[in-house]
């Protein structure tokens, strides 16, 4: 999404860089949600920046995790996702959670 080396810049600032590729709605998967949660858990509360271009994909993964691992009901999980930036990928989240 960028025309510069984001990983290199982060590292030059003394930050760790992790990347979980999420290609639009096709990347809104339980596997990617688990990868994100596992990464966040492994960081043990360290200050962390989680982002994508609009935070829509981040919100989608957090909504999936809220429902699948956190046991939140669908609408609560959607609200969690929206708090993290979920917008246009909401239908993909609903579809993934209805399987």
N, CA, C and O atoms as a printed pandas DataFrame, in Angstrom:
     atom_number atom_name residue_name chain_id  residue_number  x_coord  y_coord  z_coord
0              1         N          UNK        A               1    0.804   -1.202    0.000
1              2        CA          UNK        A               1    0.000    0.000    0.000
2              3         C          UNK        A               1    0.840    1.256    0.000
3              4         O          UNK        A               1    0.330    2.353   -0.229
4              5         N          UNK        A               2    2.104    1.104    0.252
5              6        CA          UNK        A               2    2.971    2.274    0.312
6              7         C          UNK        A               2    4.033    2.173   -0.769
7              8         O          UNK        A               2    4.351    1.088   -1.255
8              9         N          UNK        A               3    4.569    3.317   -1.129
9             10        CA          UNK        A               3    5.638    3.318   -2.127
10            11         C          UNK        A               3    6.995    3.524   -1.458
11            12         O          UNK        A               3    7.944    3.979   -2.097
12            13         N          UNK        A               4    7.084    3.193   -0.183
13            14        CA          UNK        A               4    8.323    3.271    0.582
14            15         C          UNK        A               4    8.391    2.043    1.472
15            16         O          UNK        A               4    7.401    1.331    1.637
16            17         N          UNK        A               5    9.548    1.802    2.037
17            18        CA          UNK        A               5    9.761    0.589    2.828
18            19         C          UNK        A               5    9.363    0.847    4.282
19            20         O          UNK        A               5   10.145    1.368    5.077
20            21         N          UNK        A               6    8.141    0.473    4.599
21            22        CA          UNK        A               6    7.604    0.702    5.937
22            23         C          UNK        A               6    8.403   -0.064    7.000
23            24         O          UNK        A               6    8.685    0.464    8.075
24            25         N          UNK        A               7    8.760   -1.307    6.687
25            26        CA          UNK        A               7    9.525   -2.125    7.634
26            27         C          UNK        A               7   10.868   -1.470    7.946
27            28         O          UNK        A               7   11.285   -1.416    9.103
28            29         N          UNK        A               8   11.532   -0.980    6.927
29            30        CA          UNK        A               8   12.835   -0.342    7.126
30            31         C          UNK        A               8   12.706    0.902    8.000
31            32         O          UNK        A               8   13.516    1.119    8.901
32            33         N          UNK        A               9   11.696    1.710    7.735
33            34        CA          UNK        A               9   11.495    2.917    8.538
34            35         C          UNK        A               9   11.212    2.547    9.994
35            36         O          UNK        A               9   11.807    3.130   10.901
36            37         N          UNK        A              10   10.323    1.598   10.229
37            38        CA          UNK        A              10   10.001    1.199   11.601
38            39         C          UNK        A              10   11.256    0.731   12.328
39            40         O          UNK        A              10   11.514    1.127   13.464
40            41         N          UNK        A              11   12.015   -0.098   11.671
41            42        CA          UNK        A              11   13.246   -0.615   12.301
42            43         C          UNK        A              11   14.262    0.499   12.562
43            44         O          UNK        A              11   14.966    0.485   13.571
44            45         N          UNK        A              12   14.329    1.467   11.635
45            46        CA          UNK        A              12   15.274    2.576   11.834
46            47         C          UNK        A              12   14.883    3.432   13.035
47            48         O          UNK        A              12   15.716    4.150   13.588
48            49         N          UNK        A              13   13.620    3.355   13.436
49            50        CA          UNK        A              13   13.129    4.087   14.603
50            51         C          UNK        A              13   13.184    3.244   15.870
51            52         O          UNK        A              13   12.704    3.659   16.924
52            53         N          UNK        A              14   13.778    2.049   15.758
53            54        CA          UNK        A              14   13.916    1.174   16.912
54            55         C          UNK        A              14   12.681    0.362   17.224
55            56         O          UNK        A              14   12.523   -0.143   18.336
56            57         N          UNK        A              15   11.805    0.236   16.244
57            58        CA          UNK        A              15   10.562   -0.511   16.445
58            59         C          UNK        A              15   10.655   -1.877   15.788
59            60         O          UNK        A              15   11.336   -2.048   14.777
60            61         N          UNK        A              16    9.969   -2.839   16.369
61            62        CA          UNK        A              16    9.802   -4.128   15.684
62            63         C          UNK        A              16    8.741   -3.934   14.614
63            64         O          UNK        A              16    7.848   -3.101   14.766
64            65         N          UNK        A              17    8.834   -4.690   13.543
65            66        CA          UNK        A              17    7.835   -4.607   12.476
66            67         C          UNK        A              17    7.300   -6.002   12.207
67            68         O          UNK        A              17    8.067   -6.941   11.993
68            69         N          UNK        A              18    5.995   -6.133   12.219
69            70        CA          UNK        A              18    5.338   -7.397   11.903
70            71         C          UNK        A              18    4.301   -7.105   10.832
71            72         O          UNK        A              18    3.687   -6.037   10.825
72            73         N          UNK        A              19    4.108   -8.047    9.936
73            74        CA          UNK        A              19    3.169   -7.847    8.841
74            75         C          UNK        A              19    2.270   -9.073    8.702
75            76         O          UNK        A              19    2.754  -10.199    8.591
76            77         N          UNK        A              20    0.979   -8.847    8.708
77            78        CA          UNK        A              20    0.006   -9.907    8.428
78            79         C          UNK        A              20   -0.751   -9.458    7.187
79            80         O          UNK        A              20   -1.644   -8.615    7.282
80            81         N          UNK        A              21   -0.409  -10.008    6.021
81            82        CA          UNK        A              21   -1.079   -9.579    4.795
82            83         C          UNK        A              21   -2.566   -9.932    4.817
83            84         O          UNK        A              21   -2.942  -11.083    5.038
84            85         N          UNK        A              22   -3.398   -8.922    4.585
85            86        CA          UNK        A              22   -4.851   -9.119    4.523
86            87         C          UNK        A              22   -5.321   -8.434    3.244
87            88         O          UNK        A              22   -5.451   -7.211    3.187
88            89         N          UNK        A              23   -5.573   -9.244    2.225
89            90        CA          UNK        A              23   -5.958   -8.714    0.912
90            91         C          UNK        A              23   -7.477   -8.577    0.838
91            92         O          UNK        A              23   -8.164   -9.475    0.352
92            93         N          UNK        A              24   -7.992   -7.463    1.316
93            94        CA          UNK        A              24   -9.414   -7.188    1.233
94            95         C          UNK        A              24  -10.259   -8.240    1.918
95            96         O          UNK        A              24   -9.820   -8.881    2.873
96            97         N          UNK        A              25  -11.480   -8.414    1.421
97            98        CA          UNK        A              25  -12.434   -9.336    2.033
98            99         C          UNK        A              25  -11.914  -10.773    2.050
99           100         O          UNK        A              25  -12.218  -11.527    2.975
100          101         N          UNK        A              26  -11.143  -11.155    1.049
101          102        CA          UNK        A              26  -10.604  -12.520    1.019
102          103         C          UNK        A              26   -9.632  -12.785    2.164
103          104         O          UNK        A              26   -9.420  -13.937    2.543
104          105         N          UNK        A              27   -9.052  -11.750    2.705
105          106        CA          UNK        A              27   -8.110  -11.900    3.804
106          107         C          UNK        A              27   -8.753  -11.829    5.183
107          108         O          UNK        A              27   -8.076  -11.981    6.199
108          109         N          UNK        A              28  -10.061  -11.597    5.212
109          110        CA          UNK        A              28  -10.789  -11.556    6.479
110          111         C          UNK        A              28  -11.106  -12.999    6.855
111          112         O          UNK        A              28  -12.178  -13.520    6.545
112          113         N          UNK        A              29  -10.154  -13.626    7.526
113          114        CA          UNK        A              29  -10.269  -15.038    7.866
114          115         C          UNK        A              29   -9.989  -15.260    9.343
115          116         O          UNK        A              29   -9.337  -14.453   10.005
116          117         N          UNK        A              30  -10.495  -16.363    9.830
117          118        CA          UNK        A              30  -10.227  -16.749   11.217
118          119         C          UNK        A              30   -8.728  -16.918   11.435
119          120         O          UNK        A              30   -8.206  -16.564   12.491
120          121         N          UNK        A              31   -8.046  -17.454   10.443
121          122        CA          UNK        A              31   -6.595  -17.657   10.555
122          123         C          UNK        A              31   -5.872  -16.327   10.745
123          124         O          UNK        A              31   -5.013  -16.211   11.619
124          125         N          UNK        A              32   -6.212  -15.322    9.934
125          126        CA          UNK        A              32   -5.560  -14.015   10.079
126          127         C          UNK        A              32   -5.940  -13.358   11.403
127          128         O          UNK        A              32   -5.109  -12.693   12.023
128          129         N          UNK        A              33   -7.186  -13.537   11.843
129          130        CA          UNK        A              33   -7.595  -12.984   13.141
130          131         C          UNK        A              33   -6.789  -13.620   14.264
131          132         O          UNK        A              33   -6.375  -12.934   15.198
132          133         N          UNK        A              34   -6.567  -14.927   14.177
133          134        CA          UNK        A              34   -5.754  -15.618   15.193
134          135         C          UNK        A              34   -4.302  -15.135   15.145
135          136         O          UNK        A              34   -3.676  -14.945   16.188
136          137         N          UNK        A              35   -3.772  -14.940   13.950
137          138        CA          UNK        A              35   -2.398  -14.447   13.829
138          139         C          UNK        A              35   -2.247  -13.094   14.517
139          140         O          UNK        A              35   -1.277  -12.860   15.237
140          141         N          UNK        A              36   -3.209  -12.210   14.291
141          142        CA          UNK        A              36   -3.148  -10.892   14.916
142          143         C          UNK        A              36   -3.252  -11.018   16.430
143          144         O          UNK        A              36   -2.480  -10.394   17.158
144          145         N          UNK        A              37   -4.191  -11.815   16.904
145          146        CA          UNK        A              37   -4.350  -11.982   18.345
146          147         C          UNK        A              37   -3.110  -12.607   18.971
147          148         O          UNK        A              37   -2.659  -12.174   20.031
148          149         N          UNK        A              38   -2.565  -13.621   18.319
149          150        CA          UNK        A              38   -1.346  -14.258   18.832
150          151         C          UNK        A              38   -0.197  -13.259   18.908
151          152         O          UNK        A              38    0.566  -13.255   19.874
152          153         N          UNK        A              39   -0.078  -12.419   17.896
153          154        CA          UNK        A              39    0.978  -11.405   17.900
154          155         C          UNK        A              39    0.773  -10.425   19.054
155          156         O          UNK        A              39    1.709  -10.128   19.797
156          157         N          UNK        A              40   -0.446   -9.928   19.200
157          158        CA          UNK        A              40   -0.718   -8.980   20.280
158          159         C          UNK        A              40   -0.460   -9.614   21.645
159          160         O          UNK        A              40    0.095   -8.973   22.538
160          161         N          UNK        A              41   -0.858  -10.852   21.798
161          162        CA          UNK        A              41   -0.628  -11.554   23.060
162          163         C          UNK        A              41    0.865  -11.696   23.329
163          164         O          UNK        A              41    1.319  -11.507   24.457
164          165         N          UNK        A              42    1.620  -12.026   22.297
165          166        CA          UNK        A              42    3.068  -12.225   22.471
166          167         C          UNK        A              42    3.789  -10.939   22.860
167          168         O          UNK        A              42    4.876  -10.988   23.435
168          169         N          UNK        A              43    3.199   -9.802   22.555
169          170        CA          UNK        A              43    3.833   -8.523   22.874
170          171         C          UNK        A              43    3.603   -8.116   24.336
171          172         O          UNK        A              43    4.154   -7.119   24.803
172          173         N          UNK        A              44    2.804   -8.878   25.033
173          174        CA          UNK        A              44    2.602   -8.728   26.480
174          175         C          UNK        A              44    2.372   -7.292   26.930
175          176         O          UNK        A              44    2.993   -6.830   27.887
176          177         N          UNK        A              45    1.481   -6.590   26.243
177          178        CA          UNK        A              45    1.109   -5.248   26.669
178          179         C          UNK        A              45    2.054   -4.136   26.271
179          180         O          UNK        A              45    1.852   -2.987   26.663
180          181         N          UNK        A              46    3.087   -4.454   25.496
181          182        CA          UNK        A              46    3.997   -3.406   25.025
182          183         C          UNK        A              46    3.209   -2.419   24.160
183          184         O          UNK        A              46    2.250   -2.812   23.496
184          185         N          UNK        A              47    3.600   -1.152   24.161
185          186        CA          UNK        A              47    2.941   -0.200   23.256
186          187         C          UNK        A              47    3.030   -0.725   21.822
187          188         O          UNK        A              47    4.102   -1.113   21.358
188          189         N          UNK        A              48    1.906   -0.730   21.138
189          190        CA          UNK        A              48    1.828   -1.356   19.820
190          191         C          UNK        A              48    0.973   -0.507   18.887
191          192         O          UNK        A              48   -0.091   -0.024   19.276
192          193         N          UNK        A              49    1.433   -0.332   17.681
193          194        CA          UNK        A              49    0.663    0.327   16.630
194          195         C          UNK        A              49    0.170   -0.757   15.682
195          196         O          UNK        A              49    0.971   -1.481   15.090
196          197         N          UNK        A              50   -1.137   -0.867   15.539
197          198        CA          UNK        A              50   -1.739   -1.827   14.606
198          199         C          UNK        A              50   -2.472   -0.990   13.567
199          200         O          UNK        A              50   -3.313   -0.160   13.913
200          201         N          UNK        A              51   -2.154   -1.208   12.296
201          202        CA          UNK        A              51   -2.810   -0.376   11.288
202          203         C          UNK        A              51   -2.868   -1.052    9.929
203          204         O          UNK        A              51   -2.142   -2.002    9.640
204          205         N          UNK        A              52   -3.753   -0.526    9.119
205          206        CA          UNK        A              52   -3.763   -0.724    7.675
206          207         C          UNK        A              52   -4.129    0.660    7.122
207          208         O          UNK        A              52   -4.191    1.623    7.887
208          209         N          UNK        A              53   -4.364    0.777    5.854
209          210        CA          UNK        A              53   -4.584    2.101    5.275
210          211         C          UNK        A              53   -5.744    2.839    5.943
211          212         O          UNK        A              53   -5.649    4.041    6.193
212          213         N          UNK        A              54   -6.836    2.130    6.235
213          214        CA          UNK        A              54   -8.013    2.788    6.814
214          215         C          UNK        A              54   -8.417    2.211    8.166
215          216         O          UNK        A              54   -9.312    2.745    8.820
216          217         N          UNK        A              55   -7.780    1.143    8.586
217          218        CA          UNK        A              55   -8.089    0.377    9.796
218          219         C          UNK        A              55   -9.304   -0.530    9.611
219          220         O          UNK        A              55   -9.725   -1.195   10.557
220          221         N          UNK        A              56   -9.867   -0.566    8.416
221          222        CA          UNK        A              56  -11.011   -1.420    8.116
222          223         C          UNK        A              56  -10.657   -2.897    8.281
223          224         O          UNK        A              56  -11.416   -3.654    8.886
224          225         N          UNK        A              57   -9.518   -3.302    7.752
225          226        CA          UNK        A              57   -9.099   -4.705    7.869
226          227         C          UNK        A              57   -8.731   -5.055    9.301
227          228         O          UNK        A              57   -9.014   -6.159    9.765
228          229         N          UNK        A              58   -8.104   -4.124   10.002
229          230        CA          UNK        A              58   -7.796   -4.343   11.419
230          231         C          UNK        A              58   -9.092   -4.571   12.188
231          232         O          UNK        A              58   -9.197   -5.516   12.969
232          233         N          UNK        A              59  -10.066   -3.716   11.969
233          234        CA          UNK        A              59  -11.358   -3.856   12.645
234          235         C          UNK        A              59  -12.048   -5.157   12.313
235          236         O          UNK        A              59  -12.680   -5.768   13.174
236          237         N          UNK        A              60  -11.932   -5.585   11.070
237          238        CA          UNK        A              60  -12.542   -6.852   10.664
238          239         C          UNK        A              60  -11.916   -8.021   11.424
239          240         O          UNK        A              60  -12.630   -8.896   11.914
240          241         N          UNK        A              61  -10.603   -8.039   11.521
241          242        CA          UNK        A              61   -9.931   -9.124   12.236
242          243         C          UNK        A              61  -10.249   -9.092   13.722
243          244         O          UNK        A              61  -10.421  -10.142   14.342
244          245         N          UNK        A              62  -10.330   -7.897   14.301
245          246        CA          UNK        A              62  -10.650   -7.798   15.730
246          247         C          UNK        A              62  -12.094   -8.239   15.984
247          248         O          UNK        A              62  -12.380   -8.833   17.023
248          249         N          UNK        A              63  -13.001   -7.958   15.055
249          250        CA          UNK        A              63  -14.386   -8.415   15.209
250          251         C          UNK        A              63  -14.452   -9.938   15.164
251          252         O          UNK        A              63  -15.141  -10.558   15.975
252          253         N          UNK        A              64  -13.739  -10.536   14.221
253          254        CA          UNK        A              64  -13.705  -12.004   14.141
254          255         C          UNK        A              64  -13.163  -12.590   15.429
255          256         O          UNK        A              64  -13.720  -13.548   15.966
256          257         N          UNK        A              65  -12.088  -12.022   15.920
257          258        CA          UNK        A              65  -11.492  -12.540   17.147
258          259         C          UNK        A              65  -12.422  -12.371   18.338
259          260         O          UNK        A              65  -12.510  -13.256   19.190
260          261         N          UNK        A              66  -13.109  -11.251   18.403
261          262        CA          UNK        A              66  -14.033  -11.008   19.515
262          263         C          UNK        A              66  -15.116  -12.075   19.561
263          264         O          UNK        A              66  -15.497  -12.532   20.638
264          265         N          UNK        A              67  -15.605  -12.467   18.406
265          266        CA          UNK        A              67  -16.659  -13.476   18.354
266          267         C          UNK        A              67  -16.118  -14.879   18.541
267          268         O          UNK        A              67  -16.660  -15.666   19.316
268          269         N          UNK        A              68  -15.050  -15.188   17.831
269          270        CA          UNK        A              68  -14.561  -16.571   17.812
270          271         C          UNK        A              68  -13.773  -16.949   19.056
271          272         O          UNK        A              68  -13.945  -18.048   19.583
272          273         N          UNK        A              69  -12.929  -16.079   19.522
273          274        CA          UNK        A              69  -12.107  -16.405   20.686
274          275         C          UNK        A              69  -12.634  -15.764   21.958
275          276         O          UNK        A              69  -12.497  -16.312   23.052
276          277         N          UNK        A              70  -13.234  -14.603   21.800
277          278        CA          UNK        A              70  -13.721  -13.880   22.971
278          279         C          UNK        A              70  -15.135  -14.230   23.360
279          280         O          UNK        A              70  -15.600  -13.837   24.430
280          281         N          UNK        A              71  -15.834  -14.969   22.500
281          282        CA          UNK        A              71  -17.192  -15.391   22.812
282          283         C          UNK        A              71  -18.239  -14.291   22.761
283          284         O          UNK        A              71  -19.348  -14.467   23.265
284          285         N          UNK        A              72  -17.897  -13.150   22.154
285          286        CA          UNK        A              72  -18.877  -12.067   22.072
286          287         C          UNK        A              72  -19.983  -12.436   21.085
287          288         O          UNK        A              72  -19.711  -13.060   20.059
288          289         N          UNK        A              73  -21.222  -12.061   21.383
289          290        CA          UNK        A              73  -22.306  -12.237   20.406
290          291         C          UNK        A              73  -22.010  -11.406   19.153
291          292         O          UNK        A              73  -21.223  -10.460   19.194
292          293         N          UNK        A              74  -22.644  -11.768   18.057
293          294        CA          UNK        A              74  -22.366  -11.136   16.762
294          295         C          UNK        A              74  -22.378   -9.615   16.824
295          296         O          UNK        A              74  -21.404   -8.983   16.417
296          297         N          UNK        A              75  -23.444   -9.016   17.318
297          298        CA          UNK        A              75  -23.545   -7.549   17.283
298          299         C          UNK        A              75  -22.495   -6.893   18.184
299          300         O          UNK        A              75  -21.990   -5.817   17.864
300          301         N          UNK        A              76  -22.174   -7.522   19.280
301          302        CA          UNK        A              76  -21.115   -7.002   20.147
302          303         C          UNK        A              76  -19.765   -7.086   19.446
303          304         O          UNK        A              76  -18.956   -6.162   19.533
304          305         N          UNK        A              77  -19.523   -8.201   18.749
305          306        CA          UNK        A              77  -18.272   -8.355   18.001
306          307         C          UNK        A              77  -18.173   -7.310   16.891
307          308         O          UNK        A              77  -17.099   -6.758   16.654
308          309         N          UNK        A              78  -19.275   -7.039   16.216
309          310        CA          UNK        A              78  -19.288   -6.000   15.178
310          311         C          UNK        A              78  -18.956   -4.647   15.810
311          312         O          UNK        A              78  -18.194   -3.868   15.238
312          313         N          UNK        A              79  -19.520   -4.365   16.978
313          314        CA          UNK        A              79  -19.215   -3.107   17.673
314          315         C          UNK        A              79  -17.742   -3.024   18.043
315          316         O          UNK        A              79  -17.122   -1.968   17.917
316          317         N          UNK        A              80  -17.190   -4.131   18.496
317          318        CA          UNK        A              80  -15.752   -4.166   18.792
318          319         C          UNK        A              80  -14.962   -3.856   17.526
319          320         O          UNK        A              80  -14.034   -3.048   17.551
320          321         N          UNK        A              81  -15.330   -4.498   16.424
321          322        CA          UNK        A              81  -14.649   -4.245   15.160
322          323         C          UNK        A              81  -14.738   -2.792   14.742
323          324         O          UNK        A              81  -13.759   -2.218   14.266
324          325         N          UNK        A              82  -15.915   -2.190   14.917
325          326        CA          UNK        A              82  -16.084   -0.779   14.547
326          327         C          UNK        A              82  -15.212    0.120   15.410
327          328         O          UNK        A              82  -14.711    1.139   14.934
328          329         N          UNK        A              83  -15.027   -0.246   16.672
329          330        CA          UNK        A              83  -14.150    0.544   17.544
330          331         C          UNK        A              83  -12.706    0.505   17.047
331          332         O          UNK        A              83  -11.925    1.419   17.312
332          333         N          UNK        A              84  -12.358   -0.564   16.322
333          334        CA          UNK        A              84  -11.007   -0.713   15.765
334          335         C          UNK        A              84  -10.939   -0.220   14.319
335          336         O          UNK        A              84   -9.863   -0.251   13.722
336          337         N          UNK        A              85  -12.056    0.234   13.737
337          338        CA          UNK        A              85  -12.019    0.798   12.383
338          339         C          UNK        A              85  -12.823    0.062   11.329
339          340         O          UNK        A              85  -12.777    0.437   10.157
340          341         N          UNK        A              86  -13.551   -0.965   11.704
341          342        CA          UNK        A              86  -14.357   -1.730   10.733
342          343         C          UNK        A              86  -15.389   -0.837   10.067
343          344         O          UNK        A              86  -16.126   -0.119   10.743
344          345         N          UNK        A              87  -15.443   -0.883    8.742
345          346        CA          UNK        A              87  -16.458   -0.142    7.987
346          347         C          UNK        A              87  -16.999   -1.055    6.885
347          348         O          UNK        A              87  -17.877   -1.882    7.130
348          349         N          UNK        A              88  -16.472   -0.898    5.680
349          350        CA          UNK        A              88  -17.027   -1.599    4.508
350          351         C          UNK        A              88  -16.819   -3.114    4.516
351          352         O          UNK        A              88  -17.446   -3.816    3.722
352          353         N          UNK        A              89  -15.970   -3.627    5.378
353          354        CA          UNK        A              89  -15.782   -5.075    5.443
354          355         C          UNK        A              89  -16.751   -5.755    6.411
355          356         O          UNK        A              89  -16.644   -6.957    6.653
356          357         N          UNK        A              90  -17.687   -4.998    6.960
357          358        CA          UNK        A              90  -18.665   -5.587    7.873
358          359         C          UNK        A              90  -19.412   -6.762    7.246
359          360         O          UNK        A              90  -19.592   -7.775    7.922
360          361         N          UNK        A              91  -19.861   -6.681    5.977
361          362        CA          UNK        A              91  -20.527   -7.844    5.385
362          363         C          UNK        A              91  -19.621   -9.082    5.333
363          364         O          UNK        A              91  -20.100  -10.201    5.514
364          365         N          UNK        A              92  -18.336   -8.895    5.091
365          366        CA          UNK        A              92  -17.401  -10.030    5.064
366          367         C          UNK        A              92  -17.273  -10.649    6.451
367          368         O          UNK        A              92  -17.180  -11.870    6.584
368          369         N          UNK        A              93  -17.268   -9.811    7.482
369          370        CA          UNK        A              93  -17.191  -10.319    8.856
370          371         C          UNK        A              93  -18.453  -11.112    9.173
371          372         O          UNK        A              93  -18.388  -12.217    9.712
372          373         N          UNK        A              94  -19.593  -10.539    8.834
373          374        CA          UNK        A              94  -20.865  -11.235    9.104
374          375         C          UNK        A              94  -20.909  -12.571    8.374
375          376         O          UNK        A              94  -21.354  -13.576    8.928
376          377         N          UNK        A              95  -20.451  -12.577    7.143
377          378        CA          UNK        A              95  -20.437  -13.830    6.368
378          379         C          UNK        A              95  -19.507  -14.853    7.011
379          380         O          UNK        A              95  -19.858  -16.027    7.127
380          381         N          UNK        A              96  -18.328  -14.412    7.426
381          382        CA          UNK        A              96  -17.365  -15.330    8.048
382          383         C          UNK        A              96  -17.917  -15.898    9.348
383          384         O          UNK        A              96  -17.679  -17.062    9.668
384          385         N          UNK        A              97  -18.645  -15.088   10.091
385          386        CA          UNK        A              97  -19.168  -15.534   11.379
386          387         C          UNK        A              97  -20.451  -16.361   11.247
387          388         O          UNK        A              97  -20.881  -17.005   12.204
388          389         N          UNK        A              98  -21.051  -16.338   10.069
389          390        CA          UNK        A              98  -22.274  -17.119    9.880
390          391         C          UNK        A              98  -21.992  -18.531    9.379
391          392         O          UNK        A              98  -22.919  -19.321    9.199
392          393         N          UNK        A              99  -20.723  -18.851    9.152
393          394        CA          UNK        A              99  -20.354  -20.177    8.652
394          395         C          UNK        A              99  -20.454  -21.211    9.741
395          396         O          UNK        A              99  -20.180  -22.387    9.503
